[in-house]
């Protein structure tokens, strides 16, 4: 039975309790969303780097445009280029692939793959890092490319 004159509704304490619960849930979901986003950045960056290295190797093996092909990295960008030297390349043949700014890429040296043999100019070990996750992509002397 209702008392006469009693009003139904939320008290301030109930309202604060509900807001507190939603805040905790929101923070938990936000942290989870960022974790998934960083996981995606890591995976996508590894795939982009490996794909670009493979493409340069395949272009060189096939003698595409009668040239060797190489890969260069600079702040947030991977460049697939025609030739054996990035500085003297023909930019008309460049293929650019973006890398998210949140991802740290270290250990990169420009390399090219020998025309018709597909072996790299130098062995390479590239470290990809983001928010506590890290992995190394390696290119060995024979041209084998391994991923984390």
C-alpha positions as CSV (number, residue, x, y, z in Angstrom):
1,X,0.0,0.0,0.0
2,X,1.2,3.5,-0.8
3,X,1.3,6.1,1.9
4,X,-0.6,9.1,1.2
5,X,1.5,11.9,-0.1
6,X,4.5,9.7,-1.0
7,X,6.1,10.4,-4.4
8,X,7.7,7.8,-6.6
9,X,11.0,8.6,-8.2
10,X,14.7,8.3,-7.7
11,X,16.6,9.6,-4.7
12,X,19.9,11.4,-5.1
13,X,21.7,8.4,-3.7
14,X,20.1,6.0,-6.2
15,X,20.9,8.4,-9.0
16,X,24.6,8.6,-8.0
17,X,24.8,4.9,-7.6
18,X,23.5,4.3,-11.2
19,X,25.9,7.0,-12.6
20,X,28.8,5.3,-10.7
21,X,28.0,1.9,-12.2
22,X,27.7,3.4,-15.7
23,X,31.0,5.2,-15.2
24,X,32.9,2.1,-14.2
25,X,31.4,0.1,-17.1
26,X,32.3,2.9,-19.5
27,X,35.9,3.1,-18.4
28,X,36.2,-0.7,-18.6
29,X,34.7,-0.8,-22.1
30,X,36.9,2.2,-23.2
31,X,40.1,0.4,-22.1
32,X,39.0,-2.8,-23.8
33,X,38.2,-0.8,-27.0
34,X,41.7,0.8,-27.0
35,X,43.3,-2.6,-26.4
36,X,41.5,-4.0,-29.5
37,X,42.4,-0.9,-31.5
38,X,46.1,-1.3,-30.6
39,X,46.0,-5.0,-31.4
40,X,44.5,-4.2,-34.8
41,X,47.2,-1.5,-35.4
42,X,49.9,-4.1,-34.6
43,X,48.5,-6.8,-36.8
44,X,47.8,-4.5,-39.7
45,X,51.3,-3.0,-39.5
46,X,53.0,-6.4,-39.5
47,X,50.8,-7.4,-42.5
48,X,51.6,-4.2,-44.4
49,X,55.4,-4.5,-43.8
50,X,55.5,-8.2,-44.8
51,X,53.3,-7.7,-47.8
52,X,55.5,-4.8,-49.1
53,X,58.7,-6.8,-48.6
54,X,57.2,-9.8,-50.4
55,X,56.0,-7.5,-53.3
56,X,59.5,-6.0,-53.7
57,X,61.0,-9.5,-53.7
58,X,58.5,-10.8,-56.3
59,X,58.9,-7.8,-58.5
60,X,62.7,-8.3,-58.4
61,X,62.5,-12.0,-59.0
62,X,60.3,-11.5,-62.0
63,X,62.5,-8.7,-63.4
64,X,59.5,-6.3,-63.4
65,X,60.5,-3.2,-65.5
66,X,63.9,-4.8,-65.9
67,X,65.0,-3.7,-62.4
68,X,65.6,-4.6,-58.8
69,X,63.0,-3.4,-56.3
70,X,63.5,-2.1,-52.7
71,X,61.7,-1.0,-49.6
72,X,62.2,2.3,-47.6
73,X,60.6,3.4,-44.4
74,X,60.1,7.0,-43.2
75,X,57.9,8.4,-40.5
76,X,54.6,6.6,-40.9
77,X,55.2,5.5,-44.5
78,X,56.6,2.4,-46.3
79,X,57.8,3.1,-49.8
80,X,58.1,0.3,-52.4
81,X,60.6,1.7,-54.9
82,X,62.1,0.7,-58.2
83,X,65.9,0.4,-58.2
84,X,68.8,-0.3,-55.8
85,X,68.9,3.1,-54.1
86,X,66.1,5.1,-52.6
87,X,67.8,8.4,-53.2
88,X,68.3,7.8,-56.9
89,X,65.0,6.1,-57.6
90,X,62.3,7.1,-60.1
91,X,59.4,8.3,-57.8
92,X,56.9,7.6,-60.6
93,X,57.1,3.9,-59.7
94,X,56.7,4.4,-55.9
95,X,54.0,2.6,-54.0
96,X,53.2,4.1,-50.6
97,X,51.7,2.3,-47.7
98,X,50.7,4.2,-44.5
99,X,51.6,3.1,-41.0
100,X,49.6,4.4,-38.0
101,X,51.5,7.1,-36.0
102,X,51.0,5.1,-32.7
103,X,53.1,2.3,-34.0
104,X,56.9,2.4,-33.5
105,X,59.0,0.9,-36.2
106,X,62.7,0.5,-35.4
107,X,65.7,-1.3,-36.9
108,X,64.8,-0.5,-40.4
109,X,67.5,-0.1,-43.1
110,X,66.6,0.4,-46.7
111,X,67.0,-2.8,-48.7
112,X,66.5,-4.0,-52.2
113,X,66.1,-7.5,-53.6
114,X,68.5,-8.6,-56.3
115,X,67.0,-8.8,-59.7
116,X,66.2,-12.3,-60.8
117,X,67.6,-13.9,-57.6
118,X,65.4,-12.3,-55.0
119,X,68.1,-12.1,-52.3
120,X,68.1,-9.0,-50.1
121,X,71.0,-6.5,-50.2
122,X,71.2,-6.8,-46.4
123,X,69.7,-9.0,-43.8
124,X,67.1,-7.1,-41.8
125,X,65.4,-7.2,-38.4
126,X,62.5,-4.8,-38.0
127,X,60.9,-4.3,-34.5
128,X,57.2,-3.3,-34.5
129,X,55.9,-2.0,-31.2
130,X,52.7,-0.5,-29.9
131,X,51.3,-0.2,-26.3
132,X,53.2,-3.1,-24.8
133,X,53.0,-5.4,-27.8
134,X,56.1,-6.0,-29.9
135,X,57.2,-8.4,-32.6
136,X,60.2,-8.7,-35.0
137,X,60.0,-9.2,-38.8
138,X,63.2,-10.7,-40.2
139,X,64.6,-10.9,-43.7
140,X,67.5,-13.5,-43.8
141,X,70.4,-13.7,-46.3
142,X,68.5,-16.1,-48.6
143,X,65.5,-13.8,-48.8
144,X,63.2,-15.6,-46.3
145,X,60.8,-13.3,-44.6
146,X,59.5,-14.3,-41.1
147,X,56.9,-12.6,-39.0
148,X,56.0,-12.5,-35.3
